Amino acid sequence: MRNLYKLGLIGLLLIPALASAHGPSRLKVVKDIEINASPDKVWAVIADFCAIQEWHPAVEKCETSGGTEKGTTRVLTLANGESFTEELLNHDPEGMSYGYRITEPNHDAVPVGTYGSTIDVSAGDNGGAVLNWKGFFYRAYPNNDPPPELSDEAAMDAVTNIYDTGMARIKELAEQ
Amino acid sequence: MSSKYVLITVLLLGAGVCNAEPFAYITNQLDNSVSVIDTTTAEVVRTITVGKRPAGVAAMPDNSRIFITNPEDKTVSVIDGERLEVTDTLPAGEGPVAIAIHPDGDRFYLADWYENIVQVVDTRTLERITTIEVGRSPSGLAVHPDGHTLYVANRDDNTLSLIDLHTNRVEATIEVGTAPFGVSVANDGSQIYTANVQSSDVSIVNSREFRVTATVAVGMFPYASVHVPRINRLFVTNQRGASVSVIDLETQETITTIDVGIYPEGINLLPDGKTLYVSNWGDNSIAVINSETLEVTDTIAVGEGPRAYGQFVAPR
C-alpha cells in the first residue's frame, strides 16, 4: 500500500528545479472527487495524455508527440488562444496514475511558474472510484511583492478552478 | 519497591527542573499558523495565527519565546511560550527565512534571502544590534554549542561562512556542495553538516580546521539535518526523495533511508535523545521517527504545508 502510494507520487517528486525558487513559497492544490463508476471506467476517460481536450472544458485543443513514454509532450491551447507545454514524467496504467510538469509556462494561460502534477484513480466505496488530482507549484512572479495577477492567490485560484471544473467533467463523463 | 519509588521521585524532580513538557512549534506555511504539539502526548494543543507563509522557527532553549519568520509579509512573529500567543510582530528586511538563537538565549540571528545579510537581534528588547554581510541567498544558520561561532550556508554561492560572534564578522568561507540549505552542528561541536539541495549530498565539515572532510550522498533534494549523539548518526530530510537518509558518522556513509511523507522539510530531535519529528509539507503531518529502530512510529496531523525550518522543539 505504502509503495503503491509512493509510486503515484513519483511524478511530483521528479519535478526539476521545483525547490530552486525560494523567496516565494511552494504552493499546493490537492483535490479528491468520488465518482459512481468503476475505477477502470474513470481511468479510460483520462488515460490518454491528450484526452484532456475531451474532458476539460477550458482546453480547446491538445497536440501531443504521442504515446505514454516519459518525456511525451502535449501543447494545450485554451479558449482564449493562449497555450503552454507539458511533459509526461511517468504513466502507470496498473496504478492508474500519471505525473507531468509544465515545461514552458505561459502566465497568460495559467499564472504559475514551476508546476508539477499527478492525477490518480483509486477504488472507492461500493464499487465506485476516487479521483485525486494534486499539483505542487510556485506563483508566476519569482521575486518579492508580486503584482496581483501573478500572486500566490492568483496561482491558487487558477489551479483550483482548473481542477474543480476538470474533475466535475470527468465525473460526468465516467458516470454516463 | 523502594528503588522504584526513588526512581519515580527522580523522574518527577527531573520534569520539574525541565520546566514543562517539550513543545514542538510547527510553522504551517500555507495557512499562516503555528501548530503547537505537546510532544509527551503527540497532540496539537494550540494553533496560533502568525504572519504570511511562516517558514523559519527558532525556539528559546527555555521555551520562553519562539520566533517565527514570515517571508511573504517580511516579518518575525514573537510567540510567548507560556501564554502561547503572539506578543510582537517585527519588520524583518526583505526575505526572512532562516533564524537561529544563541545558546545563551540573548540574541537571535536572522538570514535575509534577498539582501544577503544576517541580522543580529536582541531577544528581549527585539532591537537590531548589527547587520553582517554574507554570501548570496543565505539559507541556513547554526550556532556552535560553545556560542562563539555562527555558520551560514550561502545557497547561491555554494559556500559555508564562519562568523565570529565576538566581532560579528565573517572570518572564513569555504566551498561545500551545490545549493547548501539547512545547516546543523554535531552535539559536541566537532562537525558541521550542510544539506546540499542540488548535489543531493551532505558536506561534513571539521569545525576546528573549518574544511570539508567528507561528502556523503543522500536522497534527492536534501533540505535539513539533525545529529543524534547517542548513536552518532545524522538524519537528513530529502524533499524530493520523500524520505529521511541516515548517515553513520563513524563510517561516513548513508546506511539506510526511511520513507516519510511528501516533501519532508524540518527535522528535530526531542529532548529524550531518541525521537525525531519530521514535517511532511505535502501531507500536512509530522512523522515521528524512532531513531534507534529507524521506524516511523506515529503521524500527527498539523496545518497546511508544515515547514518547521529550524529549532522547533523547546525546551531542549
Interface residues (C-beta under 8 A of the other chain):
Chain A: R2 K6 L9 L12 L13 L14 I15 L18 A19 S20 H22 G23 S25 R26 L27 K28 F136 N143 N144 D152
Chain B: Q29 L30 R53 A55 P71 E72 K74 E94 G95 V97 W113 Y114 S137 S139 R155 A179 V197 Q198 M220 F221 Y223 Q239 R240 G241 A242 D259 I262 Y263 W281 G282 G305
